[in-house]
């Protein structure tokens, strides 16, 4: 394994084929890296020294096949850059024969692609980069989107250059120095990739997991079955990455984390080998049972794929409480969602009960805004979760007995000294609006959402700044008790309103506000008349409405 130095042209020329192996990461470079790459090449045209491309680790597998262990992001970017350069040179009337030589060295030699991307991106990379056919496929994975965007980026950047400048940049690239190190043993090459990961490479946790499991498969499989087992795992990851592209709410690492928490509990720590999936595998390794190790990996990876598929199903479901959970977006509820699908994948009724129970603790957590860690209190609930009844009783226990999320804490949060309800109040009033509409035969069954109101805001009925008019303004006196007893910012003095409506009424006298409320399509606006003391909005009005809202909240978000 002696390092050899060459130019980039020498590295690529001939009938060599480079492959990105299954345990590698997908293409991950984005605009900041593309800019740096291009600036480095431009810089190399101005100095006497050649651009140093860096080190590349390869595994020789067959006559002219070389697997890329380290350096694939840079090598992939070079091929994309060359395709863009060829296209721009061609558009500027560059010599066709010279272009054919460039394509033969860097893109395709004797109908064989110089660089073969990761298996699940391979066809796309060939069509878009090697064959230069952008419209044959739509990107299906994040890495495919990056491949296409990189091509667009370089094409746009190069189009503005003169022909002489393009030739200078290309020559600087061809003369760039590269050091390669070749391995001949697959197990050693996968181990080297794993070591590279542990030296601070900027990989996602999903990519680290994939390479780690690939190494375990090579280590504990016999020679005849290693490739087939690895390909089976790669096909599963291929499906996962396609699913990820359809999930907009969470990234791949978040879903991976929630899956692992759903299996191992909230004590799971991704970067602590004593508290992550490696610990589970170590227990099996200690028994020196290779088949058990491979069976664990197989079950784990299939379970992971199901978690991604299930979360996609969750986000696309018509469930009312799914929408509420996604709106509240309390991270500690998502492991329960993933586990719920494992338990009740085809049982919509039980799933809805699960989502409803989770929404209760999510709302209380968002409302109370305690500094306490919810995950710590939910760990036992998650581990005991094997039926809907167990989940409901576990969450009820937390709400009834854990000091931070009790009814008393909820009541305190609804009468804050300062205005602290701005983020959660729209959600509460959206739910309250639905409750009011469901009591009316004309509006029953119509689900109201925040999207149905233009630029939703929270209105202080008794305004935050006291109106200059006193008795005529229609509000009680803003005396010491008014502030000490939190009348201004309590939920009884608040309501949901469209921005335009809010601006139009401003700090007007209460009689003017009341007239606008009575004409509103919002049930909670029209209801204000029931709490007003004639044409006055006073402390009793606020108290009475506050009590009704507190009763609604405790009834809605309790088990």
C-alpha positions as CSV (number, residue, x, y, z in Angstrom):
1,X,0.0,0.0,0.0
2,X,2.4,2.6,-1.2
3,X,1.0,6.1,-1.9
4,X,1.5,7.3,-5.5
5,X,1.3,10.8,-6.8
6,X,0.0,11.8,-10.2
7,X,-1.9,14.5,-12.0
8,X,-5.7,14.4,-12.1
9,X,-5.5,13.7,-15.9
10,X,-3.2,10.7,-15.2
11,X,-5.5,9.5,-12.4
12,X,-8.6,9.4,-14.7
13,X,-7.2,8.5,-18.2
14,X,-7.3,5.0,-19.7
15,X,-10.1,2.5,-19.2
16,X,-10.3,2.7,-15.4
17,X,-13.7,2.7,-13.8
18,X,-14.4,4.2,-10.4
19,X,-17.3,3.0,-8.3
20,X,-18.8,4.4,-5.1
21,X,-19.3,1.3,-2.9
22,X,-22.5,0.6,-1.0
23,X,-21.3,1.6,2.4
24,X,-20.4,5.1,1.2
25,X,-22.5,8.2,1.7
26,X,-24.6,9.7,-1.1
27,X,-23.5,13.0,-2.8
28,X,-23.8,15.7,-0.2
29,X,-21.8,18.7,-1.4
30,X,-23.8,21.9,-1.8
31,X,-23.2,25.5,-3.0
32,X,-20.6,26.5,-0.4
33,X,-18.4,23.5,-1.4
34,X,-19.0,24.1,-5.1
35,X,-17.9,27.7,-4.8
36,X,-14.8,26.7,-2.9
37,X,-13.9,24.1,-5.5
38,X,-14.3,26.6,-8.4
39,X,-12.4,29.3,-6.5
40,X,-9.5,26.9,-5.9
41,X,-9.3,26.1,-9.6
42,X,-9.4,29.8,-10.6
43,X,-6.7,30.4,-8.0
44,X,-4.5,27.7,-9.6
45,X,-4.6,29.5,-12.9
46,X,-2.9,32.5,-11.4
47,X,0.1,30.9,-9.6
48,X,3.0,28.8,-10.6
49,X,2.2,26.0,-8.2
50,X,-0.2,23.2,-9.2
51,X,-3.4,22.8,-7.3
52,X,-3.2,19.9,-4.7
53,X,-6.4,17.9,-5.0
54,X,-5.8,15.8,-1.9
55,X,-5.6,12.2,-0.9
56,X,-7.8,9.5,-2.4
57,X,-8.2,6.0,-0.9
58,X,-9.2,3.3,-3.3
59,X,-9.8,-0.5,-3.3
60,X,-8.8,-2.4,-6.4
61,X,-11.6,-4.8,-7.2
62,X,-11.0,-6.6,-10.5
63,X,-8.9,-5.6,-13.5
64,X,-9.8,-1.9,-13.9
65,X,-12.5,-1.4,-11.3
66,X,-11.6,0.8,-8.4
67,X,-13.9,1.4,-5.4
68,X,-13.6,4.9,-3.8
69,X,-13.1,4.6,0.0
70,X,-12.4,8.3,0.6
71,X,-12.6,11.2,-1.7
72,X,-15.8,10.4,-3.5
73,X,-17.4,13.8,-2.9
74,X,-14.5,15.6,-4.6
75,X,-14.2,13.1,-7.4
76,X,-18.0,13.2,-8.1
77,X,-17.8,17.0,-8.1
78,X,-15.0,16.9,-10.7
79,X,-17.1,14.7,-13.0
80,X,-20.1,17.0,-12.7
81,X,-17.8,20.0,-13.3
82,X,-16.3,18.4,-16.4
83,X,-19.8,17.7,-17.8
84,X,-20.8,21.4,-17.2
85,X,-17.5,22.5,-18.8
86,X,-18.0,20.3,-21.9
87,X,-21.5,21.7,-22.3
88,X,-20.4,25.3,-22.1
89,X,-17.4,24.8,-24.4
90,X,-19.7,23.1,-26.9
91,X,-22.0,26.1,-26.8
92,X,-19.1,28.4,-27.5
93,X,-18.1,26.4,-30.6
94,X,-15.1,24.5,-29.1
95,X,-13.4,21.9,-31.3
96,X,-15.6,18.7,-31.3
97,X,-12.6,16.3,-31.5
98,X,-11.1,17.9,-28.4
99,X,-14.4,17.6,-26.6
100,X,-14.5,13.9,-27.4
101,X,-11.1,13.5,-25.9
102,X,-12.2,15.2,-22.7
103,X,-15.4,13.1,-22.5
104,X,-13.3,9.9,-23.0
105,X,-10.9,10.8,-20.2
106,X,-13.5,11.9,-17.6
107,X,-17.0,10.9,-18.5
108,X,-17.2,7.7,-20.6
109,X,-14.7,5.4,-22.2
110,X,-15.8,2.7,-24.6
111,X,-19.4,3.1,-23.4
112,X,-18.3,2.6,-19.8
113,X,-19.0,5.3,-17.3
114,X,-15.8,6.6,-15.7
115,X,-17.6,7.2,-12.4
116,X,-20.4,5.0,-11.1
117,X,-22.4,6.7,-8.4
118,X,-23.9,5.0,-5.3
119,X,-26.2,2.3,-6.5
120,X,-29.5,4.1,-5.8
121,X,-28.3,7.2,-7.6
122,X,-26.4,5.4,-10.3
123,X,-29.0,5.5,-13.1
124,X,-29.8,9.1,-12.4
125,X,-26.1,10.1,-12.3
126,X,-25.5,8.3,-15.6
127,X,-28.4,10.0,-17.4
128,X,-27.9,13.5,-16.1
129,X,-24.1,13.8,-16.0
130,X,-22.6,11.1,-18.2
131,X,-25.3,11.0,-20.9
132,X,-26.3,14.7,-20.4
133,X,-30.0,14.0,-20.3
134,X,-31.6,16.2,-17.7
135,X,-35.2,15.5,-18.4
136,X,-35.2,11.7,-18.4
137,X,-35.7,11.4,-14.7
138,X,-36.9,13.7,-11.9
139,X,-34.7,13.7,-8.8
140,X,-36.1,11.2,-6.3
141,X,-33.6,11.6,-3.5
142,X,-31.8,14.6,-1.8
143,X,-28.5,13.5,-3.3
144,X,-30.0,13.4,-6.8
145,X,-31.3,17.0,-6.3
146,X,-27.8,18.0,-5.3
147,X,-26.3,16.4,-8.4
148,X,-28.6,18.3,-10.7
149,X,-28.1,21.6,-8.8
150,X,-24.3,21.2,-9.0
151,X,-24.5,20.8,-12.7
152,X,-26.7,24.0,-13.0
153,X,-24.3,25.9,-10.7
154,X,-21.2,25.1,-12.6
155,X,-22.9,25.7,-16.0
156,X,-24.1,29.1,-14.9
157,X,-20.6,30.0,-13.4
158,X,-18.7,28.9,-16.5
159,X,-21.0,30.5,-19.1
160,X,-19.8,33.9,-18.1
161,X,-16.2,33.1,-18.9
162,X,-14.3,33.7,-22.1
163,X,-13.0,30.6,-24.0
164,X,-9.4,31.3,-23.0
165,X,-10.4,31.5,-19.3
166,X,-12.2,28.1,-19.6
167,X,-9.2,26.5,-21.1
168,X,-7.0,27.9,-18.3
169,X,-9.3,26.5,-15.6
170,X,-9.5,23.1,-17.3
171,X,-5.7,22.9,-17.6
172,X,-5.3,23.8,-14.0
173,X,-7.7,21.0,-13.1
174,X,-5.9,18.5,-15.3
175,X,-2.5,19.4,-13.7
176,X,-3.8,19.2,-10.2
177,X,-1.8,16.8,-8.0
178,X,-3.5,13.9,-6.4
179,X,-2.1,11.2,-4.0
180,X,-3.8,7.8,-4.1
181,X,-3.5,4.8,-1.8
182,X,-4.9,1.5,-3.0
183,X,-6.2,-1.5,-0.9
184,X,-6.8,-4.9,-2.2
185,X,-8.8,-6.4,0.7
186,X,-12.5,-5.4,1.0
187,X,-12.6,-5.8,4.8
188,X,-9.6,-3.5,5.2
189,X,-11.1,-0.9,2.9
190,X,-14.4,-0.9,4.8
191,X,-12.5,-0.6,8.0
192,X,-10.5,2.3,6.6
193,X,-13.8,4.0,5.7
194,X,-15.1,3.5,9.2
195,X,-11.9,4.9,10.6
196,X,-12.2,8.0,8.4
197,X,-15.7,8.5,9.7
198,X,-14.4,8.5,13.3
199,X,-11.9,11.2,12.5
200,X,-14.5,13.9,12.3
201,X,-15.8,13.5,8.8
202,X,-19.0,15.6,8.3
203,X,-21.3,12.6,7.9
204,X,-24.9,12.4,8.9
205,X,-25.7,9.8,11.6
206,X,-27.6,7.8,8.9
207,X,-24.4,7.6,6.9
208,X,-22.4,6.6,9.9
209,X,-24.9,3.9,10.7
210,X,-24.8,2.6,7.1
211,X,-21.0,2.3,7.0
212,X,-20.9,0.8,10.5
213,X,-23.4,-1.9,9.7
214,X,-21.7,-2.6,6.4
215,X,-18.4,-3.3,8.2
216,X,-20.2,-5.6,10.6
217,X,-21.7,-7.5,7.7
218,X,-18.2,-7.9,6.1
219,X,-16.7,-8.9,9.4
220,X,-19.3,-11.5,10.5
221,X,-20.4,-13.0,7.2
222,X,-18.7,-15.7,5.3
223,X,-17.1,-14.8,2.0
224,X,-19.8,-16.2,-0.2
225,X,-22.7,-14.5,1.5
226,X,-21.2,-11.1,2.4
227,X,-22.0,-9.4,-0.9
228,X,-25.6,-10.6,-1.1
229,X,-26.2,-9.5,2.5
230,X,-24.7,-6.2,1.9
231,X,-26.7,-5.6,-1.2
232,X,-29.8,-6.5,0.6
233,X,-29.0,-3.9,3.2
234,X,-28.2,-1.3,0.5
235,X,-31.5,-1.9,-1.2
236,X,-33.3,-1.1,2.1
237,X,-31.3,2.1,2.5
238,X,-32.2,2.9,-1.1
239,X,-35.9,2.7,-0.2
240,X,-35.3,4.8,3.0
241,X,-33.6,7.7,1.0
242,X,-36.5,7.8,-1.4
243,X,-39.0,8.0,1.4
244,X,-36.9,10.7,3.1
245,X,-37.4,12.9,0.1
246,X,-41.2,12.8,0.6
247,X,-41.0,13.8,4.3
248,X,-40.9,17.6,4.7
249,X,-41.3,17.8,8.5
250,X,-38.2,16.0,9.7
251,X,-34.7,15.1,8.3
252,X,-33.2,11.6,8.1
253,X,-31.2,12.0,11.3
254,X,-34.2,13.1,13.3
255,X,-36.3,10.1,12.2
256,X,-33.4,7.8,12.9
257,X,-33.1,9.2,16.4
258,X,-36.8,8.9,17.1
259,X,-36.7,5.3,15.9
260,X,-33.9,4.4,18.2
261,X,-35.6,6.1,21.1
262,X,-38.7,4.1,20.3
263,X,-36.7,0.9,20.6
264,X,-34.3,1.7,23.4
265,X,-35.9,4.5,25.4
266,X,-35.2,8.2,26.0
267,X,-31.8,7.4,27.5
268,X,-30.5,6.7,24.0
269,X,-27.6,8.9,22.9
270,X,-26.5,8.8,19.3
271,X,-22.9,9.7,19.9
272,X,-22.3,7.6,23.0
273,X,-21.4,4.0,22.2
274,X,-22.5,2.9,25.7
275,X,-26.0,4.3,25.0
276,X,-26.7,3.7,21.4
277,X,-27.3,0.8,18.9
278,X,-23.6,-0.3,19.2
279,X,-24.2,-1.3,22.8
280,X,-27.1,-3.6,21.8
281,X,-24.9,-5.2,19.2
282,X,-22.0,-5.6,21.6
283,X,-24.1,-7.8,23.9
284,X,-24.6,-10.2,21.0
285,X,-21.0,-10.0,19.9
286,X,-19.9,-11.0,23.4
287,X,-21.7,-14.3,22.9
288,X,-19.6,-14.8,19.7
289,X,-22.7,-15.8,17.7
290,X,-22.2,-14.6,14.1
291,X,-25.6,-15.6,12.9
292,X,-27.3,-13.8,15.8
293,X,-25.3,-10.6,14.9
294,X,-26.4,-10.8,11.3
295,X,-30.0,-11.5,12.3
296,X,-30.0,-8.5,14.6
297,X,-28.7,-6.2,11.9
298,X,-31.3,-7.6,9.4
299,X,-34.1,-7.0,11.9
300,X,-32.8,-3.5,12.9
301,X,-32.5,-2.3,9.3
302,X,-35.9,-3.6,8.3
303,X,-37.4,-1.9,11.4
304,X,-35.7,1.3,10.5
305,X,-37.2,1.2,7.0
306,X,-40.6,0.6,8.5
307,X,-40.1,3.6,10.8
308,X,-39.5,5.9,7.8
309,X,-42.4,4.5,5.9
310,X,-44.7,4.8,8.9
311,X,-43.7,8.4,9.6
312,X,-44.4,9.2,5.9
313,X,-47.8,7.5,6.4
314,X,-48.4,9.5,9.5
315,X,-47.7,12.8,7.8
316,X,-50.0,12.0,4.9
317,X,-52.9,10.5,7.0
318,X,-56.2,12.3,7.3
319,X,-56.1,12.1,11.1
320,X,-57.4,15.2,12.9
321,X,-55.0,14.7,15.8
322,X,-52.0,14.0,13.5
323,X,-52.5,17.6,12.3
324,X,-52.5,18.8,15.9
325,X,-49.4,16.9,16.8
326,X,-47.5,18.2,13.8
327,X,-48.6,21.8,14.6
328,X,-47.4,21.5,18.2
329,X,-44.2,19.8,17.0
330,X,-43.1,18.5,20.4
331,X,-40.1,16.2,19.5
332,X,-40.6,13.9,22.5
333,X,-43.9,12.7,21.0
334,X,-42.5,11.3,17.8
335,X,-40.9,8.2,19.3
336,X,-44.4,7.3,20.5
337,X,-45.8,7.8,17.0
338,X,-43.2,5.4,15.5
339,X,-43.8,2.8,18.2
340,X,-47.6,3.2,17.8
341,X,-47.3,2.2,14.1
342,X,-45.2,-0.8,15.1
343,X,-48.0,-1.8,17.4
344,X,-51.1,-0.8,15.5
345,X,-50.0,-0.2,11.9
346,X,-53.4,-1.0,10.4
347,X,-55.6,0.0,13.3
348,X,-56.7,3.6,12.6
349,X,-58.9,3.8,15.7
350,X,-56.1,2.9,18.1
351,X,-53.7,5.2,16.3
352,X,-56.1,8.1,16.6
353,X,-56.4,7.4,20.4
354,X,-52.6,7.4,20.6
355,X,-52.3,10.7,18.8
356,X,-55.0,12.3,21.0
357,X,-53.2,11.2,24.2
358,X,-49.9,12.5,22.9
359,X,-51.5,15.8,21.9
360,X,-52.6,16.3,25.5
361,X,-49.1,16.2,27.0
362,X,-47.7,18.1,24.0
363,X,-50.1,21.0,24.6
364,X,-49.5,21.1,28.3
365,X,-45.7,21.1,27.7
366,X,-46.0,24.0,25.2
367,X,-48.4,26.0,27.4
368,X,-46.6,25.6,30.7
369,X,-43.1,26.2,29.2
370,X,-41.3,24.6,32.1
371,X,-37.6,24.1,32.0
372,X,-38.2,20.5,33.0
373,X,-37.2,17.8,30.6
374,X,-40.3,16.0,29.3
375,X,-38.3,13.1,27.9
376,X,-37.2,12.1,31.4
377,X,-40.8,11.8,32.7
378,X,-42.0,10.0,29.6
379,X,-39.3,7.3,29.5
380,X,-41.2,4.8,31.7
381,X,-44.4,5.6,29.7
382,X,-42.6,4.8,26.4
383,X,-41.1,1.6,27.7
384,X,-44.4,0.4,29.1
385,X,-46.3,1.4,26.0
386,X,-47.7,-1.9,24.6
387,X,-51.4,-0.9,24.5
388,X,-53.4,2.2,24.1
389,X,-54.7,1.8,27.6
390,X,-51.1,1.7,29.1
391,X,-50.2,4.8,27.1
392,X,-53.3,6.8,28.2
393,X,-52.8,5.8,31.9
394,X,-49.1,6.7,31.7
395,X,-49.7,10.1,30.3
396,X,-52.6,10.7,32.7
397,X,-50.2,9.9,35.6
398,X,-47.7,12.5,34.3
399,X,-50.4,15.1,34.0
400,X,-51.8,14.3,37.4
401,X,-48.7,13.8,39.4
402,X,-45.7,15.4,37.8
403,X,-45.6,18.9,39.2
404,X,-44.7,20.6,36.0
405,X,-47.7,19.6,33.8
406,X,-50.6,19.5,36.4
407,X,-53.9,21.3,36.1
408,X,-52.7,23.9,38.6
409,X,-49.7,24.7,36.4
410,X,-51.9,24.9,33.4
411,X,-54.1,27.4,35.3
412,X,-51.1,29.5,36.3
413,X,-49.9,29.6,32.7
414,X,-53.2,31.0,31.5
415,X,-52.9,34.0,33.8
416,X,-49.4,35.2,33.2
417,X,-47.9,38.4,34.6
418,X,-46.4,39.3,31.2
419,X,-47.9,38.4,27.8
420,X,-46.4,34.9,27.2
421,X,-49.2,33.1,25.4
422,X,-48.5,34.6,21.9
423,X,-47.2,31.3,20.4
424,X,-49.7,28.8,21.9
425,X,-52.8,31.0,22.2
426,X,-53.6,30.9,18.4
427,X,-53.6,27.1,18.6
428,X,-55.9,27.0,21.7
429,X,-58.3,29.5,20.2
430,X,-58.4,27.5,16.9
431,X,-59.5,24.5,18.9
432,X,-62.0,26.6,20.9
433,X,-63.4,28.0,17.7
434,X,-64.0,24.5,16.5
435,X,-65.7,23.6,19.8
436,X,-68.1,26.6,19.5
437,X,-68.9,25.8,15.8
438,X,-69.7,22.2,16.6
439,X,-72.4,23.3,19.0
440,X,-74.1,25.2,16.2
441,X,-76.1,23.1,13.8
442,X,-75.2,25.3,10.8
443,X,-71.4,25.1,11.4
444,X,-71.2,21.6,13.0
445,X,-68.8,19.3,11.1
446,X,-66.8,22.1,9.5
447,X,-63.2,22.0,10.8
448,X,-61.7,25.4,11.3
449,X,-57.9,25.8,11.0
450,X,-55.4,28.7,11.4
451,X,-55.0,28.6,7.6
452,X,-58.7,29.7,7.3
453,X,-57.9,33.1,8.9
454,X,-55.7,35.7,7.1
455,X,-52.6,36.4,9.1
456,X,-53.9,35.3,12.5
457,X,-53.1,37.4,15.5
458,X,-54.1,37.6,19.2
459,X,-56.4,40.4,20.2
460,X,-56.4,42.0,23.6
461,X,-60.1,42.9,24.1
462,X,-59.2,45.3,26.8
463,X,-56.3,46.9,24.9
464,X,-52.7,46.7,26.0
465,X,-52.5,50.4,26.1
466,X,-55.5,52.0,27.9
467,X,-57.6,54.2,25.6
468,X,-57.5,57.9,26.3
469,X,-61.2,57.9,26.8
470,X,-62.1,56.7,30.3
471,X,-65.7,55.7,31.1
472,X,-66.8,56.2,27.6
473,X,-64.2,53.8,26.3
474,X,-66.2,51.0,27.7
475,X,-63.4,49.3,29.7
476,X,-62.8,48.9,33.4
477,X,-60.3,51.1,35.1
478,X,-56.7,49.8,34.7
479,X,-56.0,50.0,38.4
480,X,-53.6,48.2,40.6
481,X,-55.8,45.1,40.9
482,X,-56.2,45.0,37.1
483,X,-52.4,44.5,36.8
484,X,-51.8,42.5,40.0
485,X,-54.5,40.0,39.1
486,X,-53.2,39.6,35.5
487,X,-56.5,40.7,33.9
488,X,-54.7,42.2,30.8
489,X,-52.8,39.2,29.7
490,X,-55.0,36.3,30.9
491,X,-56.7,34.1,28.4
492,X,-60.1,35.6,29.3
493,X,-59.0,38.9,27.7
494,X,-57.6,37.3,24.5
495,X,-59.0,36.0,21.3
496,X,-58.0,35.0,17.8
497,X,-58.4,37.6,15.1
498,X,-57.3,38.3,11.5
499,X,-54.5,41.0,11.2
500,X,-56.7,43.3,9.1
501,X,-59.6,43.1,11.6
502,X,-57.2,43.7,14.5
503,X,-55.7,46.8,12.8
504,X,-59.1,48.2,12.0
505,X,-60.4,48.2,15.6
506,X,-57.1,49.0,17.3
507,X,-57.7,50.6,20.7
508,X,-61.2,51.8,19.8
509,X,-64.0,52.1,22.4
510,X,-65.5,48.8,23.4
511,X,-68.8,49.6,21.7
512,X,-67.0,49.9,18.4
513,X,-65.2,46.7,18.9
514,X,-68.4,44.9,19.9
515,X,-70.2,46.0,16.8
516,X,-67.3,44.5,14.7
517,X,-67.3,41.3,16.7
518,X,-71.1,40.8,16.1
519,X,-70.6,41.0,12.3
520,X,-67.6,38.6,12.4
521,X,-67.8,35.0,11.0
522,X,-65.8,33.9,14.0
523,X,-68.0,32.3,16.7
524,X,-65.6,33.4,19.5
525,X,-66.0,37.0,18.4
526,X,-69.8,36.9,18.4
527,X,-69.7,35.2,21.8
528,X,-68.1,38.3,23.5
529,X,-71.5,39.9,23.8
530,X,-72.6,37.2,26.2
531,X,-69.7,38.1,28.6
532,X,-69.9,41.9,28.3
533,X,-71.7,43.9,31.0
534,X,-74.0,45.7,28.6
535,X,-71.6,47.9,26.6
536,X,-68.8,47.6,29.1
537,X,-65.9,45.1,29.1
538,X,-65.0,44.9,32.8
539,X,-63.2,42.6,35.3
540,X,-66.3,40.4,35.7
541,X,-66.5,40.0,31.9
542,X,-62.9,38.9,31.8
543,X,-63.3,36.6,34.8
544,X,-66.4,34.9,33.4
545,X,-64.8,34.3,30.0
546,X,-61.6,33.2,31.6
547,X,-63.3,30.6,33.7
548,X,-65.1,29.2,30.6
549,X,-61.9,29.0,28.7
550,X,-60.0,27.4,31.5
551,X,-62.8,24.8,31.9
552,X,-62.6,24.2,28.1
553,X,-58.8,23.7,28.2
554,X,-58.8,21.4,31.1
555,X,-61.6,19.4,29.7
556,X,-60.0,19.2,26.2
557,X,-56.5,18.4,27.3
558,X,-57.1,15.8,30.0
559,X,-57.5,12.1,30.1
